[in-house]
Amino acid sequence: MKVYYNIEDYKQVPNAVVTIGTFDGVHRGHQEILKNMVNRAKELDGESVVVTFYPHPRQVLSNDSGIRFISTQQEKISHLEALGIDNLIIINFTKEFAAISSEDFIKDYLVKNIHPAVLIIGYDHHFGKGRTGDFEMLYELGNRYNFKVEKIQEQDVENVAVSSTKIRHFLENGDIKHANMLLGYEFSYTGKVVHGQQVGQKMGYPTANIDVAEEFQLIERQGVYATFAEIDGKSFPAMTYIGKRPTMHDERPQSIETYIIGFDGNLYDKEIKIRFVDFVRDDKKFDNFEALKHQIDIDKQQIINILNKKI
């Protein structure tokens, strides 16, 4: 997949099949659009082109420093490449760019630089200044500038409409199963292993403290999770904790710690990926370390049982 960080650097191809969006999470609704793109490009002997934006428009337009996203920019790129997309154009989203009208965006960005043969969008797609651009406007512009517009209908999974907003809600509430169902893959964090206080080591559960790769990635509900850890291309069962260590009276910020079952080795400064399978229990304060260790023993066995069903 070719990645362009400036639309003017894009090299035009014949019969470009294009879509536009932020694609946070690249969930199953997005995947339906992207698969249709890839298939249409093959039918036309052309190439697929995804146009997305960075930073996310909400970060620029609402100055919302608390906003959190399902996937990092690098994860989004990896998901798009895995789906067979040929070209990815990442437009630098600024307030000046946001002021461009819907029609000018199509004329001066898409038509001028990409010259699409087909534009494929989701059922509720809106774009341009004030999000005034919609399917009807695109259809008219397509007739004017000689490209077809095709709309993908809303995607349901087990009678639940797929959206990034719903996935964020599930993750924030610890409902990993439903989040993963809508994503079509296991939600994950990728980060570097950093030094901690080594309290887990003293209890027989040495943990890898994960420094999450991107500041604005969503952090799930505090508690204990059944997970898999990917280390140097290998996958290990793991128990992951998200919280503020209330039993230890720790005043440091929230941490993400993973005990990797059956792994023995030095992980410091390694980048690892944690894939979330299920929520096990909420974070809580215990009377002492002995009570905490007893609960961790129970958690470990429950997690092994959960993960054995996934292997």
BELPELIN-V300254 format. One record per pair of residues at least 12 apart in sequence whose ideal C-beta (glycine too) atoms are under 10 Angstrom apart, sorted by the first residue. I is the first residue (numbers start at 0). GAP is how many residues later the second one is. If there is no record, write none. Layout:
I_GAP + I_GAP
This chain:
0_47 + 0_49 + 0_76 + 0_77 + 0_79 + 0_80 + 0_81 + 0_82 + 0_83 + 0_84 + 0_85 + 0_86 + 0_87 + 1_45 + 1_47 + 1_83 + 1_84 + 1_85 + 1_86 + 1_87 + 2_47 + 2_74 + 2_77 + 2_78 + 2_82 + 2_84 + 2_85 + 2_86 + 2_87 + 3_45 + 3_47 + 3_83 + 3_84 + 3_85 + 3_86 + 3_87 + 3_109 + 4_49 + 4_83 + 4_84 + 4_85 + 4_86 + 4_87 + 5_83 + 5_84 + 5_85 + 5_86 + 5_107 + 6_44 + 6_82 + 6_83 + 6_84 + 6_85 + 6_101 + 6_102 + 6_103 + 6_105 + 6_106 + 6_107 + 7_81 + 7_101 + 7_104 + 7_105 + 8_80 + 8_104 + 9_39 + 9_41 + 9_77 + 9_78 + 9_79 + 9_103 + 9_104 + 10_76 + 11_35 + 11_37 + 11_100 + 11_101 + 11_102 + 11_103 + 11_104 + 12_28 + 12_33 + 12_34 + 12_35 + 12_36 + 12_73 + 12_74 + 12_101 + 12_102 + 12_104 + 13_30 + 13_31 + 13_32 + 13_33 + 13_101 + 13_103 + 14_25 + 14_26 + 14_28 + 14_29 + 14_30 + 14_31 + 14_32 + 14_100 + 14_101 + 14_102 + 14_103 + 15_21 + 15_25 + 15_28 + 15_30 + 15_31 + 15_32 + 15_33 + 15_70 + 15_71 + 15_94 + 15_98 + 15_99 + 15_100 + 15_101 + 15_102 + 15_103 + 15_131 + 16_19 + 16_20 + 16_21 + 16_22 + 16_23 + 16_24 + 16_25 + 16_26 + 16_27 + 16_29 + 16_30 + 16_31 + 16_32 + 16_33 + 16_69 + 16_99 + 16_100 + 16_101 + 16_102 + 16_103 + 16_130 + 16_131 + 16_133 + 17_19 + 17_23 + 17_28 + 17_29 + 17_30 + 17_31 + 17_32 + 17_33 + 17_69 + 17_71 + 17_92 + 17_96 + 17_97 + 17_98 + 17_99 + 17_100 + 17_101 + 17_102 + 17_103 + 17_129 + 18_14 + 18_15 + 18_17 + 18_18 + 18_29 + 18_30 + 18_31 + 18_32 + 18_33 + 18_66 + 18_97 + 18_99 + 18_100 + 18_101 + 18_102 + 18_103 + 18_106 + 18_131 + 18_133 + 19_29 + 19_30 + 19_31 + 19_32 + 19_33 + 19_69 + 19_71 + 19_85 + 19_86 + 19_89 + 19_90 + 19_99 + 19_100 + 19_101 + 19_102 + 19_105 + 19_107 + 19_113 + 19_118 + 20_12 + 20_13 + 20_29 + 20_30 + 20_31 + 20_32 + 20_100 + 20_101 + 20_104 + 20_106 + 21_30 + 21_31 + 21_32 + 21_33 + 21_34 + 21_35 + 21_36 + 21_47 + 21_54 + 21_71 + 21_142 + 22_27 + 22_29 + 22_30 + 22_47 + 22_48 + 22_53 + 22_56 + 22_57 + 22_65 + 22_141 + 23_28 + 23_32 + 23_34 + 23_44 + 23_45 + 23_46 + 23_47 + 23_52 + 23_139 + 23_140 + 23_141 + 23_143 + 23_144 + 23_194 + 24_44 + 24_45 + 24_46 + 24_50 + 24_51 + 24_54 + 24_137 + 24_138 + 24_139 + 24_142 + 24_143 + 24_146 + 24_154 + 24_157 + 24_158 + 24_159 + 24_160 + 24_162 + 24_193 + 25_24 + 25_44 + 25_45 + 25_49 + 25_50 + 25_51 + 25_52 + 25_53 + 25_54 + 25_56 + 25_57 + 25_138 + 25_157 + 25_158 + 25_159 + 26_43 + 26_44 + 26_52 + 26_128 + 26_130 + 26_135 + 26_136 + 26_137 + 26_139 + 26_140 + 26_152 + 26_154 + 26_155 + 26_156 + 26_157 + 26_158 + 27_127 + 27_128 + 27_129 + 27_134 + 27_139 + 27_153 + 27_154 + 27_155 + 27_156 + 27_157 + 28_93 + 28_94 + 28_95 + 28_123 + 28_124 + 28_125 + 28_126 + 28_127 + 28_128 + 28_132 + 28_133 + 28_134 + 28_135 + 28_137 + 28_138 + 28_153 + 28_155 + 29_20 + 29_46 + 29_49 + 29_50 + 29_53 + 29_92 + 29_122 + 29_125 + 29_132 + 29_133 + 29_134 + 29_153 + 29_154 + 30_48 + 30_51 + 30_52 + 30_124 + 30_131 + 30_152 + 30_153 + 30_154 + 31_88 + 31_90 + 31_120 + 31_121 + 31_122 + 31_123 + 31_130 + 31_152 + 32_17 + 32_50 + 32_87 + 32_88 + 32_89 + 32_90 + 32_92 + 32_117 + 32_118 + 32_119 + 32_122 + 33_14 + 33_16 + 33_45 + 33_46 + 33_48 + 33_49 + 33_50 + 33_51 + 33_86 + 33_118 + 34_13 + 34_48 + 34_49 + 34_117 + 35_12 + 35_82 + 35_84 + 35_114 + 35_116 + 36_12 + 36_13 + 36_46 + 36_47 + 36_48 + 36_49 + 36_81 + 36_82 + 36_83 + 36_113 + 36_115 + 37_45 + 37_46 + 37_47 + 37_48 + 38_45 + 39_77 + 39_78 + 39_80 + 39_108 + 39_110 + 40_43 + 40_44 + 40_45 + 40_46 + 40_76 + 40_77 + 40_79 + 41_42 + 42_75 + 43_73 + 43_74 + 45_40 + 45_70 + 45_71 + 45_72 + 46_38 + 46_39 + 46_40 + 46_70 + 47_32 + 47_35 + 47_36 + 47_37 + 47_38 + 47_39 + 47_40 + 47_70 + 47_72 + 48_36 + 48_37 + 48_38 + 48_39 + 48_40 + 48_61 + 48_64 + 48_65 + 48_67 + 48_70 + 49_26 + 49_27 + 49_30 + 49_33 + 49_35 + 49_36 + 49_37 + 49_38 + 49_39 + 49_40 + 50_36 + 50_37 + 50_38 + 50_39 + 50_40 + 50_54 + 50_58 + 50_59 + 50_62 + 50_63 + 50_65 + 50_68 + 50_76 + 51_21 + 51_24 + 51_25 + 51_28 + 51_36 + 51_37 + 51_38 + 51_39 + 51_41 + 52_36 + 52_37 + 52_38 + 52_39 + 52_40 + 52_41 + 52_44 + 52_45 + 53_19 + 53_22 + 53_36 + 53_37 + 53_38 + 53_39 + 54_12 + 54_14 + 54_18 + 54_37 + 54_38 + 54_39 + 54_161 + 55_13 + 55_17 + 55_37 + 55_160 + 56_36 + 56_40 + 56_41 + 56_70 + 56_74 + 57_35 + 58_34 + 58_157 + 59_32 + 59_33 + 59_34 + 59_35 + 59_36 + 59_37 + 59_38 + 60_32 + 60_34 + 60_37 + 63_152 + 64_150 + 64_151 + 65_150 + 66_101 + 66_149 + 66_151 + 67_100 + 67_103 + 67_104 + 67_146 + 67_147 + 67_148 + 67_149 + 67_150 + 67_151 + 67_152 + 68_95 + 68_99 + 68_145 + 68_147 + 68_148 + 68_149 + 69_94 + 69_97 + 69_98 + 69_101 + 69_109 + 69_113 + 69_117 + 69_118 + 69_147 + 69_148 + 70_93 + 70_112 + 70_116 + 70_117 + 70_119 + 70_143 + 70_146 + 70_147 + 71_116 + 71_117 + 71_118 + 71_119 + 71_140 + 71_141 + 71_142 + 71_143 + 71_144 + 71_145 + 72_17 + 72_140 + 72_141 + 72_143 + 72_144 + 73_116 + 73_139 + 73_140 + 74_113 + 74_114 + 74_115 + 74_138 + 74_139 + 74_142 + 74_198 + 75_12 + 75_14 + 76_13 + 77_112 + 78_104 + 78_105 + 78_106 + 81_103 + 86_27 + 88_20 + 88_21 + 88_24 + 88_25 + 90_14 + 90_18 + 96_12 + 96_32 + 97_30 + 97_31 + 97_32 + 97_33 + 98_29 + 98_30 + 98_31 + 99_27 + 99_28 + 99_29 + 100_27 + 100_28 + 100_29 + 100_31 + 100_32 + 101_24 + 101_25 + 101_26 + 101_27 + 101_28 + 101_29 + 101_30 + 101_31 + 101_32 + 101_35 + 101_36 + 101_39 + 102_25 + 102_26 + 102_29 + 102_30 + 102_34 + 102_37 + 102_38 + 102_41 + 103_24 + 103_25 + 104_22 + 104_23 + 104_24 + 104_28 + 104_36 + 105_13 + 105_21 + 105_22 + 105_27 + 105_31 + 105_32 + 105_35 + 105_36 + 105_38 + 105_39 + 105_41 + 106_34 + 106_37 + 106_38 + 109_28 + 109_31 + 109_35 + 109_37 + 110_30 + 110_31 + 110_33 + 110_34 + 110_35 + 110_36 + 111_33 + 113_33 + 114_30 + 114_31 + 114_32 + 115_26 + 115_29 + 115_30 + 115_31 + 115_32 + 115_33 + 116_29 + 116_30 + 116_31 + 117_24 + 117_29 + 117_30 + 117_31 + 117_32 + 118_19 + 118_20 + 118_22 + 118_23 + 118_26 + 118_28 + 118_29 + 118_30 + 118_31 + 118_32 + 119_28 + 119_29 + 119_30 + 119_31 + 119_32 + 120_12 + 120_13 + 120_14 + 120_17 + 120_28 + 120_29 + 120_30 + 120_31 + 121_13 + 121_29 + 121_30 + 121_31 + 121_32 + 121_33 + 121_40 + 121_41 + 122_12 + 122_28 + 122_29 + 122_30 + 122_31 + 122_32 + 122_38 + 123_27 + 123_30 + 123_39 + 124_13 + 124_26 + 124_27 + 134_14 + 134_15 + 134_16 + 135_13 + 136_12 + 137_12 + 137_13 + 138_12 + 154_27 + 155_26 + 156_21 + 156_24 + 156_25 + 156_26 + 156_27 + 157_20 + 157_23 + 157_24 + 159_18 + 159_21 + 159_22 + 160_21 + 161_19 + 161_20 + 161_21 + 161_22 + 162_19 + 163_18 + 163_19 + 165_12 + 165_13 + 165_16 + 166_12 + 166_13 + 166_14 + 166_15 + 166_16 + 166_20 + 166_51 + 167_50 + 167_52 + 169_12 + 169_13 + 169_17 + 169_50 + 169_51 + 170_12 + 170_16 + 170_47 + 170_48 + 170_49 + 170_50 + 170_105 + 170_108 + 171_46 + 171_47 + 171_48 + 171_49 + 172_47 + 172_48 + 172_106 + 173_46 + 173_47 + 173_48 + 173_49 + 173_50 + 173_51 + 173_68 + 173_102 + 173_104 + 173_105 + 173_106 + 173_107 + 173_108 + 174_45 + 174_46 + 174_103 + 174_104 + 175_44 + 175_45 + 175_49 + 175_50 + 175_51 + 175_100 + 175_101 + 175_102 + 175_103 + 175_104 + 176_99 + 176_100 + 176_101 + 176_102 + 178_41 + 178_97 + 178_100 + 179_95 + 179_96 + 179_97 + 179_98 + 184_90 + 185_41 + 185_42 + 185_87 + 185_88 + 185_89 + 185_90 + 185_91 + 185_92 + 185_124 + 186_31 + 186_33 + 186_38 + 186_40 + 186_87 + 186_88 + 186_89 + 186_90 + 187_29 + 187_39 + 187_40 + 187_41 + 187_42 + 187_85 + 187_86 + 187_87 + 187_88 + 188_21 + 188_22 + 188_23 + 188_24 + 188_25 + 188_28 + 188_29 + 188_30 + 188_31 + 188_38 + 188_51 + 188_53 + 188_67 + 188_69 + 188_83 + 188_84 + 188_85 + 188_86 + 188_87 + 189_20 + 189_22 + 189_23 + 189_24 + 189_27 + 189_40 + 189_81 + 189_82 + 189_83 + 189_84 + 189_85 + 190_17 + 190_18 + 190_19 + 190_20 + 190_21 + 190_22 + 190_23 + 190_26 + 190_65 + 190_79 + 190_80 + 190_81 + 190_82 + 190_83 + 191_16 + 191_17 + 191_18 + 191_19 + 191_20 + 191_21 + 191_75 + 191_76 + 191_77 + 191_78 + 191_79 + 191_80 + 192_14 + 192_15 + 192_16 + 192_17 + 192_18 + 192_38 + 192_65 + 192_73 + 192_74 + 192_75 + 192_76 + 192_77 + 192_78 + 192_79 + 193_14 + 193_15 + 193_16 + 193_17 + 193_61 + 193_73 + 193_74 + 193_75 + 194_14 + 194_73 + 194_74 + 195_12 + 195_13 + 195_14 + 195_49 + 195_56 + 195_59 + 195_61 + 196_12 + 196_48 + 196_51 + 196_53 + 196_55 + 196_58 + 198_46 + 198_48 + 198_49 + 198_51 + 198_58 + 198_90 + 198_93 + 199_41 + 199_45 + 199_57 + 199_58 + 199_59 + 199_93 + 199_96 + 201_87 + 201_91 + 202_56 + 202_86 + 202_87 + 202_89 + 202_90 + 202_93 + 202_94 + 203_55 + 203_89 + 203_92 + 203_93 + 204_34 + 204_36 + 204_52 + 204_54 + 204_56 + 204_87 + 204_88 + 204_91 + 204_92 + 204_94 + 204_95 + 205_51 + 205_53 + 205_54 + 205_57 + 205_58 + 205_61 + 206_31 + 206_32 + 206_33 + 206_34 + 206_48 + 206_49 + 206_50 + 206_51 + 206_52 + 206_53 + 206_60 + 207_21 + 207_23 + 207_30 + 207_32 + 207_48 + 207_49 + 207_50 + 207_51 + 207_52 + 207_55 + 207_59 + 207_60 + 207_62 + 207_64 + 207_66 + 208_46 + 208_47 + 208_48 + 208_49 + 208_58 + 208_59 + 209_19 + 209_30 + 209_32 + 209_45 + 209_46 + 209_47 + 209_48 + 209_57 + 209_61 + 209_62 + 209_63 + 209_64 + 210_44 + 210_45 + 210_60 + 211_44 + 211_62 + 212_58 + 212_60 + 218_23 + 218_35 + 218_37 + 219_20 + 219_22 + 219_36 + 219_56 + 219_59 + 220_21 + 220_22 + 220_58 + 220_61 + 220_62 + 221_19 + 221_20 + 221_21 + 221_22 + 221_24 + 221_32 + 221_60 + 221_61 + 221_62 + 222_17 + 222_18 + 222_19 + 222_20 + 222_56 + 222_57 + 222_58 + 222_59 + 222_60 + 222_61 + 222_76 + 223_15 + 223_16 + 223_17 + 223_18 + 223_19 + 223_35 + 223_55 + 223_56 + 223_57 + 223_58 + 223_59 + 223_60 + 223_71 + 223_72 + 223_75 + 223_76 + 223_78 + 223_79 + 224_13 + 224_14 + 224_15 + 224_16 + 224_17 + 224_31 + 224_33 + 224_49 + 224_50 + 224_51 + 224_52 + 224_53 + 224_54 + 224_55 + 224_56 + 224_74 + 224_78 + 224_81 + 225_12 + 225_13 + 225_14 + 225_49 + 225_50 + 225_51 + 225_52 + 225_53 + 225_54 + 225_73 + 225_74 + 225_76 + 225_77 + 225_78 + 225_79 + 225_80 + 225_81 + 225_83 + 225_84 + 226_12 + 226_13 + 226_14 + 226_31 + 226_32 + 226_33 + 226_34 + 226_46 + 226_47 + 226_48 + 226_49 + 226_50 + 226_51 + 226_53 + 226_76 + 226_79 + 226_80 + 227_12 + 227_30 + 227_32 + 227_33 + 227_45 + 227_46 + 227_47 + 227_48 + 227_49 + 227_79 + 227_82 + 227_83 + 228_29 + 228_30 + 228_31 + 228_32 + 228_34 + 228_38 + 228_43 + 228_44 + 228_45 + 228_46 + 229_41 + 229_42 + 229_43 + 229_44 + 229_45 + 230_29 + 230_32 + 230_34 + 230_36 + 230_39 + 230_40 + 230_41 + 230_42 + 231_33 + 231_35 + 231_38 + 231_39 + 231_40 + 233_29 + 234_38 + 234_40 + 234_76 + 235_22 + 235_24 + 235_25 + 235_26 + 235_27 + 235_36 + 235_71 + 236_22 + 236_23 + 236_24 + 236_25 + 236_26 + 236_40 + 236_63 + 236_66 + 236_67 + 236_69 + 236_70 + 236_71 + 236_73 + 236_74 + 237_20 + 237_21 + 237_22 + 237_23 + 237_24 + 237_25 + 237_34 + 237_36 + 237_37 + 237_38 + 237_39 + 237_65 + 237_69 + 238_18 + 238_19 + 238_20 + 238_21 + 238_22 + 238_41 + 238_57 + 238_60 + 238_61 + 238_63 + 238_64 + 238_65 + 238_68 + 239_16 + 239_17 + 239_18 + 239_19 + 239_20 + 239_34 + 239_35 + 239_36 + 239_37 + 239_40 + 239_63 + 240_14 + 240_15 + 240_16 + 240_17 + 240_18 + 240_39 + 240_42 + 240_55 + 240_58 + 241_12 + 241_13 + 241_14 + 241_15 + 241_16 + 241_34 + 241_41 + 242_12 + 242_13 + 242_14 + 242_39 + 242_40 + 242_41 + 243_39 + 243_41 + 244_12 + 244_38 + 244_40 + 244_47 + 245_37 + 245_38 + 245_39 + 245_40 + 245_46 + 246_36 + 246_37 + 246_38 + 246_39 + 246_40 + 246_41 + 246_42 + 246_44 + 246_45 + 246_48 + 247_37 + 247_38 + 247_41 + 247_44 + 248_36 + 253_29 + 255_18 + 257_14 + 257_16 + 258_37 + 258_40 + 258_41 + 258_44 + 259_12 + 259_14 + 260_39 + 260_42 + 260_43 + 260_46 + 261_42 + 274_35 + 276_26 + 276_29 + 276_30 + 276_32 + 276_33 + 277_24 + 277_25 + 277_28 + 277_29 + 277_31 + 277_32 + 279_18 + 279_19 + 279_20 + 279_22 + 279_23 + 279_26 + 280_14 + 280_17 + 280_18 + 280_21
